[in-house]
C-alpha cells in the first residue's frame, strides 16, 4: 500500500491519540482474542464483566469491528472542512462522529459490505440504488443481524447513529473509561516521542520508528506499507487539504491499519511495540521462506539439518544426489534466512535455524493480519 506525500510539509504530519479509535480496536480484541494473544487476560475479564443487555447490544453491531476496523471510529479524518484533529476525550470524539455527514457515516458503517470497492470512491448506498441493493445482498450473506442493521441504517441513519453513540457511551461507563486511563499514558508518551523525532530528525526517521513495515521514499514522494492488501491514497488531496495522521494503539498488534478511503485524511494506525514482540518479517521474506520450504527435496534436507550440522558432501551422499544439486538447494534456504553456515577447518557446515522456522506460523499470521 502507498501513501503519496509529495509536497507534504512536516507541520501537516501529526502523531495523535484517539479514545474512540482505541475503543474500536479494544472491541475487536474482545471479539477476536485469537488475533491478540497479548491481551487475553484483559479480554477474558472484560467479557465476563459485561452486563447481559450490553453484551447483546454489542452483538448487533459486531461487524463494525470484528472483521474490519470501521472508519466510523476515526471520524476526524472524514469531516469535510475539518482540521484533522482528534478529540481529547471520548465525548469529543463522539461529537466529531455526530458531525460526520450521513453519506460518509453510512458508507463507513457498511465497509463490511463494500470492502471490494472501498478504495474506489463508489457511490453511497443512501443515494445509489445499485449500491443499496449490493449492500443488502452482502448483508444477507452475513446473517439476520447484519440485514436488520443495514435495513435500519439505509431507511433512516439518524436513529442508528443515536443508538451507536449511546452504545459507545455505555461501553465507556462499563469498562473503557478505566481502560483508557490505563493505556493512554503510554499512547500519549509514544505520540510525543515520535513527534520529537519528526521535528528533529525528519519524517523518514519518525516513520521508521513506527514500524519496520513502513518505509519512506522521499525521492518518489511516498510512504510504502508492507501489507498483503493493496491500495493507494494521498496526503495532499486538494479537496481535503494536506495532512497525515499517525496513531498509536495498545490493542492493535499485529494489525497495522491504513485508512485510505477517497476523500478522507489518510491515517496510519499502528501498534505500540512491546519489548517481547518479535520484529515483523516482511511479506516478501515470508513468501520466500514458505516457497523455500515447499520443495520436497529441501524439506528432506531440512530433516537432517534440523538435527545437526552437515557438509554438502554428507547431504549429497545421504540423499543420493550430486553435491552441486545440494548446493543449489542450500543456496535457496540460505537466501531465505533459514539455515546458518560455519566453517570448521576445511569443512563448511550447514544447520537449520530452528528458531526462525518455529516462528513461521506466527510470522504468517501476522503477515495476513497486518
VOTIRO-940858 format. One record per residue (C-alpha): z, x, y; residue in three letters; residue number from 1. Coordinates in pm, whole numbers, padded with zeros to 5 digits. Layout:
! residues N
+--------+--------+--------+------+-------+
!     up !   east !  north ! tifi ! rovex !
+--------+--------+--------+------+-------+
!      Z !      X !      Y !  ALA !   NUM !
...
+--------+--------+--------+------+-------+
! end
This chain:
! residues 370
+--------+--------+--------+------+-------+
!     up !   east !  north ! tifi ! rovex !
+--------+--------+--------+------+-------+
!  00000 !  00000 !  00000 !  UNK !     1 !
! -00077 !  00121 !  00352 !  UNK !     2 !
!  00061 !  00051 !  00700 !  UNK !     3 !
! -00168 !  00155 !  00985 !  UNK !     4 !
!  00033 !  00330 !  01258 !  UNK !     5 !
! -00243 !  00493 !  01465 !  UNK !     6 !
! -00124 !  00491 !  01825 !  UNK !     7 !
!  00226 !  00367 !  01739 !  UNK !     8 !
!  00485 !  00534 !  01960 !  UNK !     9 !
!  00831 !  00628 !  01826 !  UNK !    10 !
!  01004 !  00380 !  02058 !  UNK !    11 !
!  00829 !  00095 !  01872 !  UNK !    12 !
!  00978 !  00202 !  01537 !  UNK !    13 !
!  01321 !  00061 !  01465 !  UNK !    14 !
!  01578 !  00107 !  01191 !  UNK !    15 !
!  01779 ! -00214 !  01182 !  UNK !    16 !
!  02011 ! -00421 !  00965 !  UNK !    17 !
!  01995 ! -00794 !  00898 !  UNK !    18 !
!  02263 ! -01011 !  00736 !  UNK !    19 !
!  02003 ! -01273 !  00637 !  UNK !    20 !
!  01775 ! -01016 !  00472 !  UNK !    21 !
!  02071 ! -00873 !  00279 !  UNK !    22 !
!  02175 ! -01224 !  00174 !  UNK !    23 !
!  01826 ! -01271 !  00028 !  UNK !    24 !
!  01848 ! -00952 ! -00177 !  UNK !    25 !
!  02203 ! -01039 ! -00286 !  UNK !    26 !
!  02078 ! -01377 ! -00412 !  UNK !    27 !
!  01801 ! -01200 ! -00601 !  UNK !    28 !
!  02059 ! -00971 ! -00763 !  UNK !    29 !
!  02261 ! -01279 ! -00862 !  UNK !    30 !
!  01962 ! -01444 ! -01029 !  UNK !    31 !
!  01813 ! -01125 ! -01181 !  UNK !    32 !
!  02109 ! -00897 ! -01262 !  UNK !    33 !
!  01894 ! -00707 ! -01509 !  UNK !    34 !
!  01697 ! -00565 ! -01216 !  UNK !    35 !
!  02013 ! -00430 ! -01054 !  UNK !    36 !
!  02241 ! -00256 ! -01305 !  UNK !    37 !
!  02450 ! -00104 ! -01027 !  UNK !    38 !
!  02582 ! -00442 ! -00910 !  UNK !    39 !
!  02654 ! -00609 ! -01246 !  UNK !    40 !
!  03025 ! -00634 ! -01170 !  UNK !    41 !
!  02969 ! -00792 ! -00831 !  UNK !    42 !
!  02708 ! -01036 ! -00967 !  UNK !    43 !
!  02928 ! -01147 ! -01255 !  UNK !    44 !
!  03235 ! -01200 ! -01038 !  UNK !    45 !
!  03039 ! -01378 ! -00763 !  UNK !    46 !
!  02855 ! -01612 ! -01000 !  UNK !    47 !
!  03181 ! -01701 ! -01177 !  UNK !    48 !
!  03344 ! -01787 ! -00844 !  UNK !    49 !
!  03077 ! -02030 ! -00720 !  UNK !    50 !
!  03168 ! -02398 ! -00697 !  UNK !    51 !
!  02950 ! -02607 ! -00936 !  UNK !    52 !
!  02790 ! -02802 ! -00650 !  UNK !    53 !
!  02694 ! -02482 ! -00466 !  UNK !    54 !
!  02558 ! -02328 ! -00786 !  UNK !    55 !
!  02341 ! -02638 ! -00841 !  UNK !    56 !
!  02207 ! -02621 ! -00486 !  UNK !    57 !
!  02118 ! -02255 ! -00539 !  UNK !    58 !
!  01901 ! -02354 ! -00834 !  UNK !    59 !
!  01697 ! -02596 ! -00618 !  UNK !    60 !
!  01551 ! -02315 ! -00409 !  UNK !    61 !
!  01591 ! -02023 ! -00650 !  UNK !    62 !
!  01222 ! -01939 ! -00640 !  UNK !    63 !
!  01269 ! -01818 ! -00281 !  UNK !    64 !
!  01447 ! -01510 ! -00412 !  UNK !    65 !
!  01424 ! -01486 ! -00791 !  UNK !    66 !
!  01070 ! -01357 ! -00847 !  UNK !    67 !
!  00977 ! -01261 ! -00493 !  UNK !    68 !
!  01169 ! -01181 ! -00178 !  UNK !    69 !
!  01051 ! -01451 !  00058 !  UNK !    70 !
!  00966 ! -01364 !  00418 !  UNK !    71 !
!  01191 ! -01658 !  00511 !  UNK !    72 !
!  01471 ! -01401 !  00503 !  UNK !    73 !
!  01308 ! -01192 !  00778 !  UNK !    74 !
!  01212 ! -01448 !  01045 !  UNK !    75 !
!  01241 ! -01192 !  01326 !  UNK !    76 !
!  00913 ! -01042 !  01202 !  UNK !    77 !
!  00719 ! -01369 !  01224 !  UNK !    78 !
!  00824 ! -01508 !  01562 !  UNK !    79 !
!  00523 ! -01544 !  01787 !  UNK !    80 !
!  00601 ! -01360 !  02109 !  UNK !    81 !
!  00928 ! -01227 !  01965 !  UNK !    82 !
!  01070 ! -00882 !  02032 !  UNK !    83 !
!  01113 ! -00789 !  01664 !  UNK !    84 !
!  01493 ! -00770 !  01692 !  UNK !    85 !
!  01715 ! -00882 !  01406 !  UNK !    86 !
!  02030 ! -01086 !  01451 !  UNK !    87 !
!  02366 ! -00912 !  01472 !  UNK !    88 !
!  02526 ! -01190 !  01266 !  UNK !    89 !
!  02408 ! -01432 !  01001 !  UNK !    90 !
!  02430 ! -01714 !  01256 !  UNK !    91 !
!  02197 ! -01525 !  01492 !  UNK !    92 !
!  01953 ! -01456 !  01208 !  UNK !    93 !
!  01956 ! -01826 !  01117 !  UNK !    94 !
!  01887 ! -01911 !  01482 !  UNK !    95 !
!  01577 ! -01690 !  01456 !  UNK !    96 !
!  01480 ! -01876 !  01139 !  UNK !    97 !
!  01511 ! -02205 !  01330 !  UNK !    98 !
!  01266 ! -02068 !  01590 !  UNK !    99 !
!  01001 ! -01983 !  01330 !  UNK !   100 !
!  00722 ! -02241 !  01361 !  UNK !   101 !
!  00668 ! -02488 !  01077 !  UNK !   102 !
!  00340 ! -02339 !  00956 !  UNK !   103 !
!  00487 ! -01991 !  00916 !  UNK !   104 !
!  00807 ! -02126 !  00765 !  UNK !   105 !
!  00621 ! -02332 !  00506 !  UNK !   106 !
!  00379 ! -02053 !  00418 !  UNK !   107 !
!  00669 ! -01808 !  00376 !  UNK !   108 !
!  00874 ! -02057 !  00174 !  UNK !   109 !
!  00579 ! -02115 ! -00060 !  UNK !   110 !
!  00496 ! -01749 ! -00119 !  UNK !   111 !
!  00563 ! -01805 ! -00489 !  UNK !   112 !
!  00264 ! -02041 ! -00497 !  UNK !   113 !
!  00042 ! -01838 ! -00266 !  UNK !   114 !
!  00112 ! -01482 ! -00376 !  UNK !   115 !
! -00252 ! -01401 ! -00460 !  UNK !   116 !
! -00362 ! -01490 ! -00105 !  UNK !   117 !
! -00051 ! -01350 !  00067 !  UNK !   118 !
! -00229 ! -01067 !  00244 !  UNK !   119 !
! -00549 ! -01258 !  00318 !  UNK !   120 !
! -00424 ! -01477 !  00603 !  UNK !   121 !
! -00505 ! -01801 !  00421 !  UNK !   122 !
! -00471 ! -02136 !  00595 !  UNK !   123 !
! -00137 ! -02315 !  00595 !  UNK !   124 !
! -00082 ! -02581 !  00325 !  UNK !   125 !
!  00054 ! -02801 !  00606 !  UNK !   126 !
! -00289 ! -02828 !  00766 !  UNK !   127 !
! -00537 ! -02734 !  00493 !  UNK !   128 !
! -00589 ! -02992 !  00213 !  UNK !   129 !
! -00720 ! -02733 ! -00033 !  UNK !   130 !
! -00420 ! -02508 !  00016 !  UNK !   131 !
! -00190 ! -02809 ! -00009 !  UNK !   132 !
! -00342 ! -02904 ! -00345 !  UNK !   133 !
! -00318 ! -02546 ! -00464 !  UNK !   134 !
!  00049 ! -02522 ! -00365 !  UNK !   135 !
!  00134 ! -02841 ! -00554 !  UNK !   136 !
! -00066 ! -02736 ! -00859 !  UNK !   137 !
!  00103 ! -02399 ! -00878 !  UNK !   138 !
!  00445 ! -02555 ! -00821 !  UNK !   139 !
!  00377 ! -02786 ! -01117 !  UNK !   140 !
!  00333 ! -02482 ! -01340 !  UNK !   141 !
!  00682 ! -02365 ! -01242 !  UNK !   142 !
!  00878 ! -02678 ! -01316 !  UNK !   143 !
!  01007 ! -03003 ! -01164 !  UNK !   144 !
!  01249 ! -02837 ! -00920 !  UNK !   145 !
!  00967 ! -02644 ! -00753 !  UNK !   146 !
!  00748 ! -02955 ! -00743 !  UNK !   147 !
!  01022 ! -03159 ! -00578 !  UNK !   148 !
!  01098 ! -02886 ! -00323 !  UNK !   149 !
!  00729 ! -02834 ! -00243 !  UNK !   150 !
!  00662 ! -03205 ! -00201 !  UNK !   151 !
!  00958 ! -03246 !  00033 !  UNK !   152 !
!  00860 ! -02938 !  00231 !  UNK !   153 !
!  00499 ! -03046 !  00277 !  UNK !   154 !
!  00595 ! -03404 !  00362 !  UNK !   155 !
!  00839 ! -03305 !  00638 !  UNK !   156 !
!  00962 ! -02947 !  00684 !  UNK !   157 !
!  01247 ! -03036 !  00923 !  UNK !   158 !
!  01496 ! -03182 !  00671 !  UNK !   159 !
!  01427 ! -02898 !  00426 !  UNK !   160 !
!  01488 ! -02642 !  00699 !  UNK !   161 !
!  01821 ! -02803 !  00786 !  UNK !   162 !
!  01913 ! -02818 !  00415 !  UNK !   163 !
!  01831 ! -02449 !  00370 !  UNK !   164 !
!  02031 ! -02342 !  00675 !  UNK !   165 !
!  02332 ! -02537 !  00552 !  UNK !   166 !
!  02295 ! -02372 !  00209 !  UNK !   167 !
!  02297 ! -02025 !  00365 !  UNK !   168 !
!  02600 ! -02113 !  00579 !  UNK !   169 !
!  02789 ! -02239 !  00274 !  UNK !   170 !
!  02699 ! -01923 !  00081 !  UNK !   171 !
!  02831 ! -01720 !  00371 !  UNK !   172 !
!  03160 ! -01904 !  00354 !  UNK !   173 !
!  03177 ! -01884 ! -00026 !  UNK !   174 !
!  03118 ! -01510 ! -00069 !  UNK !   175 !
!  02865 ! -01347 !  00161 !  UNK !   176 !
!  03082 ! -01301 !  00470 !  UNK !   177 !
!  03318 ! -01080 !  00270 !  UNK !   178 !
!  03027 ! -00902 !  00102 !  UNK !   179 !
!  02857 ! -00833 !  00435 !  UNK !   180 !
!  03177 ! -00693 !  00586 !  UNK !   181 !
!  03195 ! -00451 !  00296 !  UNK !   182 !
!  02832 ! -00335 !  00281 !  UNK !   183 !
!  02736 ! -00350 !  00648 !  UNK !   184 !
!  02932 ! -00033 !  00729 !  UNK !   185 !
!  02709 !  00173 !  00502 !  UNK !   186 !
!  02391 ! -00003 !  00618 !  UNK !   187 !
!  02467 !  00047 !  00988 !  UNK !   188 !
!  02551 !  00413 !  00925 !  UNK !   189 !
!  02225 !  00463 !  00735 !  UNK !   190 !
!  02018 !  00296 !  01008 !  UNK !   191 !
!  02193 !  00508 !  01274 !  UNK !   192 !
!  02131 !  00830 !  01078 !  UNK !   193 !
!  01761 !  00750 !  01028 !  UNK !   194 !
!  01729 !  00663 !  01398 !  UNK !   195 !
!  01865 !  01006 !  01490 !  UNK !   196 !
!  01615 !  01168 !  01252 !  UNK !   197 !
!  01336 !  00970 !  01418 !  UNK !   198 !
!  01444 !  01077 !  01767 !  UNK !   199 !
!  01497 !  01444 !  01694 !  UNK !   200 !
!  01256 !  01524 !  01408 !  UNK !   201 !
!  00985 !  01260 !  01425 !  UNK !   202 !
!  00850 !  00972 !  01219 !  UNK !   203 !
!  00743 !  01175 !  00913 !  UNK !   204 !
!  01093 !  01320 !  00871 !  UNK !   205 !
!  01265 !  00984 !  00916 !  UNK !   206 !
!  01032 !  00801 !  00677 !  UNK !   207 !
!  01057 !  01082 !  00422 !  UNK !   208 !
!  01436 !  01040 !  00425 !  UNK !   209 !
!  01397 !  00670 !  00340 !  UNK !   210 !
!  01231 !  00722 !  00001 !  UNK !   211 !
!  01015 !  00976 ! -00185 !  UNK !   212 !
!  00779 !  00683 ! -00245 !  UNK !   213 !
!  00687 !  00683 !  00127 !  UNK !   214 !
!  00454 !  00933 !  00290 !  UNK !   215 !
!  00324 !  00961 !  00645 !  UNK !   216 !
! -00029 !  01085 !  00712 !  UNK !   217 !
! -00023 !  01143 !  01087 !  UNK !   218 !
! -00385 !  01257 !  01097 !  UNK !   219 !
! -00508 !  00939 !  00927 !  UNK !   220 !
! -00252 !  00730 !  01115 !  UNK !   221 !
! -00089 !  00552 !  00823 !  UNK !   222 !
!  00219 !  00522 !  00608 !  UNK !   223 !
!  00147 !  00501 !  00233 !  UNK !   224 !
!  00385 !  00326 ! -00007 !  UNK !   225 !
!  00370 !  00432 ! -00372 !  UNK !   226 !
!  00369 !  00090 ! -00540 !  UNK !   227 !
!  00165 ! -00073 ! -00816 !  UNK !   228 !
!  00090 ! -00355 ! -00570 !  UNK !   229 !
! -00197 ! -00323 ! -00324 !  UNK !   230 !
! -00204 ! -00433 !  00036 !  UNK !   231 !
! -00264 ! -00326 !  00392 !  UNK !   232 !
! -00113 ! -00417 !  00725 !  UNK !   233 !
! -00092 ! -00275 !  01074 !  UNK !   234 !
!  00194 ! -00191 !  01303 !  UNK !   235 !
! -00036 ! -00211 !  01607 !  UNK !   236 !
! -00170 ! -00566 !  01582 !  UNK !   237 !
! -00272 ! -00669 !  01937 !  UNK !   238 !
! -00180 ! -01032 !  01865 !  UNK !   239 !
!  00173 ! -00941 !  01750 !  UNK !   240 !
!  00244 ! -00634 !  01957 !  UNK !   241 !
!  00306 ! -00285 !  01821 !  UNK !   242 !
!  00612 ! -00236 !  01606 !  UNK !   243 !
!  00754 ! -00139 !  01269 !  UNK !   244 !
!  01098 ! -00219 !  01128 !  UNK !   245 !
!  01268 ! -00023 !  00851 !  UNK !   246 !
!  01567 ! -00197 !  00698 !  UNK !   247 !
!  01826 ! -00054 !  00455 !  UNK !   248 !
!  01973 ! -00260 !  00172 !  UNK !   249 !
!  02272 ! -00210 ! -00055 !  UNK !   250 !
!  02149 ! -00453 ! -00322 !  UNK !   251 !
!  01782 ! -00359 ! -00306 !  UNK !   252 !
!  01741 ! -00081 ! -00564 !  UNK !   253 !
!  01496 ! -00042 ! -00735 !  UNK !   254 !
!  01286 ! -00259 ! -00504 !  UNK !   255 !
!  01102 ! -00107 ! -00208 !  UNK !   256 !
!  00959 ! -00412 ! -00035 !  UNK !   257 !
!  00688 ! -00430 !  00228 !  UNK !   258 !
!  00639 ! -00736 !  00447 !  UNK !   259 !
!  00265 ! -00724 !  00511 !  UNK !   260 !
!  00170 ! -01083 !  00593 !  UNK !   261 !
! -00110 ! -01102 !  00852 !  UNK !   262 !
!  00025 ! -01174 !  01199 !  UNK !   263 !
!  00379 ! -01065 !  01109 !  UNK !   264 !
!  00551 ! -00746 !  01218 !  UNK !   265 !
!  00547 ! -00508 !  00916 !  UNK !   266 !
!  00886 ! -00440 !  00761 !  UNK !   267 !
!  00987 ! -00176 !  00507 !  UNK !   268 !
!  01297 ! -00299 !  00324 !  UNK !   269 !
!  01440 ! -00003 !  00136 !  UNK !   270 !
!  01743 !  00060 ! -00089 !  UNK !   271 !
!  02013 !  00290 !  00036 !  UNK !   272 !
!  02016 !  00571 ! -00218 !  UNK !   273 !
!  02324 !  00631 ! -00427 !  UNK !   274 !
!  02412 !  00984 ! -00547 !  UNK !   275 !
!  02391 !  00884 ! -00914 !  UNK !   276 !
!  02043 !  00731 ! -00893 !  UNK !   277 !
!  01751 !  00946 ! -01015 !  UNK !   278 !
!  01469 !  01029 ! -00777 !  UNK !   279 !
!  01192 !  00775 ! -00848 !  UNK !   280 !
!  00885 !  00905 ! -01027 !  UNK !   281 !
!  00554 !  00839 ! -00856 !  UNK !   282 !
!  00324 !  00577 ! -01007 !  UNK !   283 !
!  00063 !  00848 ! -01071 !  UNK !   284 !
!  00312 !  01071 ! -01255 !  UNK !   285 !
!  00442 !  00778 ! -01459 !  UNK !   286 !
!  00088 !  00687 ! -01565 !  UNK !   287 !
!  00012 !  01049 ! -01654 !  UNK !   288 !
!  00324 !  01072 ! -01874 !  UNK !   289 !
!  00253 !  00747 ! -02057 !  UNK !   290 !
! -00109 !  00845 ! -02119 !  UNK !   291 !
!  00001 !  01188 ! -02242 !  UNK !   292 !
!  00234 !  01037 ! -02500 !  UNK !   293 !
! -00012 !  00771 ! -02613 !  UNK !   294 !
! -00229 !  01017 ! -02810 !  UNK !   295 !
! -00136 !  01014 ! -03183 !  UNK !   296 !
! -00153 !  01392 ! -03224 !  UNK !   297 !
!  00058 !  01456 ! -02915 !  UNK !   298 !
!  00317 !  01211 ! -03048 !  UNK !   299 !
!  00331 !  01410 ! -03374 !  UNK !   300 !
!  00363 !  01736 ! -03182 !  UNK !   301 !
!  00648 !  01583 ! -02982 !  UNK !   302 !
!  00829 !  01511 ! -03308 !  UNK !   303 !
!  00853 !  01887 ! -03365 !  UNK !   304 !
!  00910 !  01979 ! -03001 !  UNK !   305 !
!  01200 !  01735 ! -02968 !  UNK !   306 !
!  01392 !  01918 ! -03241 !  UNK !   307 !
!  01346 !  02283 ! -03148 !  UNK !   308 !
!  01114 !  02525 ! -02964 !  UNK !   309 !
!  00781 !  02605 ! -03131 !  UNK !   310 !
!  00499 !  02851 ! -03069 !  UNK !   311 !
!  00138 !  02737 ! -03052 !  UNK !   312 !
!  00065 !  02905 ! -03383 !  UNK !   313 !
!  00357 !  02735 ! -03559 !  UNK !   314 !
!  00243 !  02393 ! -03437 !  UNK !   315 !
! -00116 !  02462 ! -03543 !  UNK !   316 !
! -00005 !  02559 ! -03893 !  UNK !   317 !
!  00235 !  02266 ! -03923 !  UNK !   318 !
! -00031 !  02007 ! -03828 !  UNK !   319 !
! -00337 !  02177 ! -03982 !  UNK !   320 !
! -00530 !  02202 ! -03655 !  UNK !   321 !
! -00654 !  02501 ! -03459 !  UNK !   322 !
! -00445 !  02688 ! -03203 !  UNK !   323 !
! -00691 !  02600 ! -02919 !  UNK !   324 !
! -00651 !  02230 ! -03006 !  UNK !   325 !
! -00273 !  02264 ! -02986 !  UNK !   326 !
! -00305 !  02446 ! -02653 !  UNK !   327 !
! -00513 !  02162 ! -02508 !  UNK !   328 !
! -00254 !  01904 ! -02615 !  UNK !   329 !
!  00032 !  02116 ! -02482 !  UNK !   330 !
! -00152 !  02154 ! -02151 !  UNK !   331 !
! -00165 !  01775 ! -02112 !  UNK !   332 !
!  00205 !  01743 ! -02194 !  UNK !   333 !
!  00294 !  02022 ! -01953 !  UNK !   334 !
!  00092 !  01874 ! -01665 !  UNK !   335 !
!  00285 !  01552 ! -01721 !  UNK !   336 !
!  00613 !  01743 ! -01696 !  UNK !   337 !
!  00714 !  01652 ! -02050 !  UNK !   338 !
!  00762 !  01998 ! -02200 !  UNK !   339 !
!  00923 !  02323 ! -02093 !  UNK !   340 !
!  00795 !  02669 ! -02177 !  UNK !   341 !
!  00977 !  03000 ! -02202 !  UNK !   342 !
!  00888 !  03345 ! -02328 !  UNK !   343 !
!  01083 !  03530 ! -02596 !  UNK !   344 !
!  00939 !  03880 ! -02636 !  UNK !   345 !
!  00571 !  03839 ! -02720 !  UNK !   346 !
!  00615 !  03475 ! -02821 !  UNK !   347 !
!  00579 !  03171 ! -02594 !  UNK !   348 !
!  00799 !  02882 ! -02700 !  UNK !   349 !
!  00743 !  02518 ! -02606 !  UNK !   350 !
!  01001 !  02239 ! -02621 !  UNK !   351 !
!  01009 !  01870 ! -02528 !  UNK !   352 !
!  01217 !  01785 ! -02220 !  UNK !   353 !
!  01413 !  01504 ! -02384 !  UNK !   354 !
!  01591 !  01413 ! -02057 !  UNK !   355 !
!  01259 !  01334 ! -01890 !  UNK !   356 !
!  01134 !  01140 ! -02193 !  UNK !   357 !
!  01459 !  00943 ! -02214 !  UNK !   358 !
!  01408 !  00832 ! -01854 !  UNK !   359 !
!  01057 !  00697 ! -01913 !  UNK !   360 !
!  01181 !  00344 ! -01975 !  UNK !   361 !
!  01385 !  00328 ! -01655 !  UNK !   362 !
!  01104 !  00502 ! -01462 !  UNK !   363 !
!  00856 !  00243 ! -01587 !  UNK !   364 !
!  01089 ! -00045 ! -01497 !  UNK !   365 !
!  01150 !  00098 ! -01151 !  UNK !   366 !
!  00778 !  00153 ! -01102 !  UNK !   367 !
!  00682 ! -00206 ! -01180 !  UNK !   368 !
!  00975 ! -00348 ! -00982 !  UNK !   369 !
!  00940 ! -00120 ! -00680 !  UNK !   370 !
+--------+--------+--------+------+-------+
! end
